[in-house]
Amino acid sequence: MQLRHEISNLADIFGLTMKKSGASGRNRYPPFPAQELRELLAVIRRLRRDCPWDREQTHESLAHSLIEETYEVVETLDASDVRALRHELGDLLLHVLMQSTIAEQAREFTLREVVANLRAKLIRRHPHVFGAARVKGAAEVKHRWEKIKMDEGRSSLLEGIPVRLPALQRALRVQQRAAKVGFDWKRREDVWQKVREELEELRRAMRRSDAGRREEEYGDLLFALVNYARFLDVDPERALRKTIAKFIRRFQHIESALKGRGKDVQVATFEEMDALWEEAKKKRVRRTAAR
């Protein structure tokens, strides 16, 4: 009965019911999946009761798999694989509901509170939609969003950027936040000059025996390159993921070609592998040209 009330409340929170399908045209949404959510929550709660493994899980023990599931969602987005995205979003939803169920059992908070807090935050941070404020475009929306977060009690503009984000992504978020208040380069050429300066400082550090200094200068170079990526309108994290995937494809071509010759990559010479690497690059160029 309580679960039924919670699902009903979820429907009310989102302004949806099972009887209404929304407005016509592109704004029409499918009916709110109250029955499906009810059944899913029942499954999760039974797992917490009857499965020894699920019963042992805590907020902390599920943290790493939550991160992994999030990245699996990102992989489907990079691949534009809508079918896989549907599957991976389900896995991510499982973590949201499992964490909420664990919290409910410990009397920390409820799923209803999670949803209600999110609804309130979205309304509060979008006064141009739910209030009388007016904005001129997306840039002003983002600026107002950050100001509202500061008004909510943050002591620094750079607060709230997760420490466990991948370093390239975190560097980008830090730079974007600072840029919003005008702490930024004016010209792309100046940013490139900064990259060159940091590269030269790394070269000088390489002549020393101070490993800590080399690490620091290398970090400064990466940070400068992330800055330059912003001015090129490139997401450095996504760009590096694509480059890694490209490297894997080409290296696996080397392994496959060597296997076809009856050779193991472990005993192949660098010259053999380099020739096959160039072959993989040419094949890629031909495929791209044929599209």
Residue pairs with C-beta under 8 A, 6 or more apart in sequence:
3 38
3 41
3 42
3 45
4 38
6 41
6 110
6 111
6 112
7 34
7 37
7 38
7 41
8 34
9 112
9 115
10 32
10 34
10 37
10 111
10 112
10 115
11 17
11 18
11 32
11 34
13 115
13 116
13 119
14 32
14 119
16 22
16 29
16 31
16 32
17 31
17 32
18 31
18 32
18 34
18 35
19 31
20 31
21 28
21 29
21 30
21 31
22 28
22 29
40 93
40 97
41 97
41 101
41 111
44 94
44 97
44 98
44 101
45 101
47 54
47 55
48 54
48 55
48 98
48 101
48 102
48 105
49 55
54 98
57 98
57 102
58 102
59 99
59 102
59 103
62 95
62 98
62 99
62 102
65 95
66 92
66 95
66 99
67 164
69 88
69 91
69 92
69 94
69 95
70 92
72 88
72 91
73 85
73 88
73 89
73 91
73 92
75 84
75 88
76 82
76 84
76 85
76 87
76 88
77 85
78 238
78 241
78 242
96 114
97 111
100 109
100 110
100 111
100 114
101 111
103 109
103 110
104 110
104 111
123 130
124 148
125 144
125 145
125 148
125 149
126 141
127 133
127 144
127 148
128 134
128 135
128 141
128 144
133 144
135 141
135 144
142 180
143 180
146 157
146 177
146 180
149 160
150 157
154 160
157 177
157 178
157 180
157 181
158 174
158 177
158 178
161 170
161 173
161 174
161 177
162 170
163 170
165 173
166 237
167 222
168 222
168 226
168 236
168 237
168 240
169 236
169 237
171 222
171 223
171 226
171 236
172 226
172 229
172 230
172 235
172 236
172 237
175 184
175 226
175 227
175 230
176 230
178 184
179 230
185 191
185 194
185 227
185 231
188 228
188 231
188 232
191 224
191 227
191 228
191 231
192 228
194 224
194 227
194 228
195 221
195 224
195 225
195 227
195 228
197 224
198 217
198 220
198 221
198 223
198 224
199 221
201 217
201 220
201 221
202 214
202 217
202 218
202 220
202 221
204 217
205 213
205 214
205 216
205 217
206 214
208 214
225 236
226 236
229 235
229 236
229 239
246 284
249 280
249 284
250 277
250 280
250 281
250 284
251 277
253 276
253 277
253 279
253 280
253 283
254 265
254 268
254 273
254 276
254 277
254 280
255 265
257 276
257 279
258 264
258 265
258 268
258 272
258 273
258 276
263 272
265 273
